[in-house]
């Protein structure tokens, strides 16, 4: 038995029925089990399926790439020592650091810090890692941050996939001169933010290079920036955005993609 | 004073040892010199093959280690770096919770769960300690935050598995300044709530 659900201590929350084996060796409540069934049923009946998803945090500022080596991460308690030993394909240099752990990839140049993962289970862990890093390096100057979500979706039906492209970019005007025109790439930008921050939201849509045939790739770049303040490196603002906006940002990006896909 | 070849037959054992050591050192020095020459030859060959270092700068590189007065930028050796994320090893969450530990028992712990996939009422669950990786067990303390994911993992071979995974949040150790700041903040909050003066 993996986890035994029990009634929550507070009377305001739901009382759980007996544990029920619903997901392999994982014991979960009846309510949760039926929720899973609904999720799986919904997934099976969707015109598109999520094949690959990834998230990246991109910070722009002034960085010292040579700091970011596996031993530094483990000595600061940010990753277990065993993970530091397992780091692969890593390059640590004054100009560039690349570090691949099983759940996160870190790439740093003088102007850019990127932490990314293709494991949805670790989106929050990557955010925590970045917050921890720059809580330690709190005097690092930075001015911009991007919270990015990338997804590859597969269309079950190729005809529907083509129709999706036509709906997004009607071809009437193109058919006057082109034979069988198709949409390959589209970029849509919201130039202002409605959450009080400066920045923009950019959605890229392309034919997927990884999921073929009938694959569509989305990237939502949720971009924040702030003016340099006298005597403040900007780290505090970046950490505040990561702490308060990360979850909202990913949810908004998912909703945007789902909303576009819903026309399919 | 003139230098003469020592008469080894008449020297003492200690003297002979000293001479032998000196001989070994000489041999080592010679070996080091050979290595240097070899290294230079390797560099020379690399220059010819890869053009990693321009001929004119070679002397510059040898003496100007801090690059304070280097005439031209050093060119890095050509290398292949795959900076793309490896999407072959991927995980898609079917259900995700953010949790925090309520109580720790001998071989299990209780936690409160916040559903991140479909937000709803908080839930509670008891997890066996063995489900936490050995290196993370020391993190299992009251109040510790962790993420519980159930989802589909696809490995590099394309094999898919439905897996359940716990990952504890790791935060850097608090410094004395952090602790002092937290105490100060706590005291200010206490004073504000109780209406007491911030003095003392």
HADDOCK unambig.tbl for C-alpha pairs under 7 A between the chains (distance, minus, plus):
assign (segid A and resid 2 and name CA) (segid B and resid 127 and name CA) 6.34 0.50 0.50
assign (segid A and resid 2 and name CA) (segid B and resid 128 and name CA) 6.79 0.50 0.50
assign (segid A and resid 3 and name CA) (segid B and resid 125 and name CA) 6.04 0.50 0.50
assign (segid A and resid 3 and name CA) (segid B and resid 126 and name CA) 5.35 0.50 0.50
assign (segid A and resid 3 and name CA) (segid B and resid 127 and name CA) 4.64 0.50 0.50
assign (segid A and resid 3 and name CA) (segid B and resid 128 and name CA) 6.92 0.50 0.50
assign (segid A and resid 4 and name CA) (segid B and resid 125 and name CA) 5.49 0.50 0.50
assign (segid A and resid 4 and name CA) (segid B and resid 126 and name CA) 5.10 0.50 0.50
assign (segid A and resid 4 and name CA) (segid B and resid 127 and name CA) 6.70 0.50 0.50
assign (segid A and resid 5 and name CA) (segid B and resid 124 and name CA) 6.05 0.50 0.50
assign (segid A and resid 5 and name CA) (segid B and resid 125 and name CA) 4.19 0.50 0.50
assign (segid A and resid 5 and name CA) (segid B and resid 126 and name CA) 6.23 0.50 0.50
assign (segid A and resid 6 and name CA) (segid B and resid 124 and name CA) 6.05 0.50 0.50
assign (segid A and resid 6 and name CA) (segid B and resid 125 and name CA) 5.78 0.50 0.50
assign (segid A and resid 7 and name CA) (segid B and resid 124 and name CA) 6.79 0.50 0.50
assign (segid A and resid 8 and name CA) (segid B and resid 123 and name CA) 6.13 0.50 0.50
assign (segid A and resid 8 and name CA) (segid B and resid 124 and name CA) 5.40 0.50 0.50
assign (segid A and resid 13 and name CA) (segid B and resid 121 and name CA) 6.16 0.50 0.50
assign (segid A and resid 13 and name CA) (segid B and resid 122 and name CA) 6.72 0.50 0.50
assign (segid A and resid 52 and name CA) (segid B and resid 90 and name CA) 6.91 0.50 0.50
assign (segid A and resid 53 and name CA) (segid B and resid 92 and name CA) 6.90 0.50 0.50
assign (segid A and resid 76 and name CA) (segid B and resid 172 and name CA) 5.85 0.50 0.50
assign (segid A and resid 77 and name CA) (segid B and resid 170 and name CA) 6.85 0.50 0.50
assign (segid A and resid 77 and name CA) (segid B and resid 171 and name CA) 6.95 0.50 0.50
assign (segid A and resid 77 and name CA) (segid B and resid 172 and name CA) 5.74 0.50 0.50
assign (segid A and resid 78 and name CA) (segid B and resid 170 and name CA) 5.47 0.50 0.50
assign (segid A and resid 78 and name CA) (segid B and resid 171 and name CA) 6.12 0.50 0.50
assign (segid A and resid 78 and name CA) (segid B and resid 172 and name CA) 6.20 0.50 0.50
assign (segid A and resid 80 and name CA) (segid B and resid 135 and name CA) 6.42 0.50 0.50
assign (segid A and resid 105 and name CA) (segid B and resid 85 and name CA) 6.97 0.50 0.50
assign (segid A and resid 118 and name CA) (segid B and resid 87 and name CA) 5.88 0.50 0.50
assign (segid A and resid 118 and name CA) (segid B and resid 90 and name CA) 5.28 0.50 0.50
assign (segid A and resid 118 and name CA) (segid B and resid 91 and name CA) 6.70 0.50 0.50
assign (segid A and resid 119 and name CA) (segid B and resid 90 and name CA) 4.99 0.50 0.50
assign (segid A and resid 119 and name CA) (segid B and resid 91 and name CA) 4.30 0.50 0.50
assign (segid A and resid 119 and name CA) (segid B and resid 92 and name CA) 6.52 0.50 0.50
assign (segid A and resid 120 and name CA) (segid B and resid 91 and name CA) 5.50 0.50 0.50
assign (segid A and resid 120 and name CA) (segid B and resid 92 and name CA) 5.31 0.50 0.50
assign (segid A and resid 120 and name CA) (segid B and resid 93 and name CA) 5.76 0.50 0.50
assign (segid A and resid 121 and name CA) (segid B and resid 91 and name CA) 6.48 0.50 0.50
assign (segid A and resid 121 and name CA) (segid B and resid 93 and name CA) 6.01 0.50 0.50
assign (segid A and resid 121 and name CA) (segid B and resid 149 and name CA) 5.66 0.50 0.50
assign (segid A and resid 125 and name CA) (segid B and resid 169 and name CA) 6.61 0.50 0.50
assign (segid A and resid 128 and name CA) (segid B and resid 169 and name CA) 6.98 0.50 0.50
assign (segid A and resid 132 and name CA) (segid B and resid 171 and name CA) 5.76 0.50 0.50
assign (segid A and resid 132 and name CA) (segid B and resid 172 and name CA) 6.01 0.50 0.50
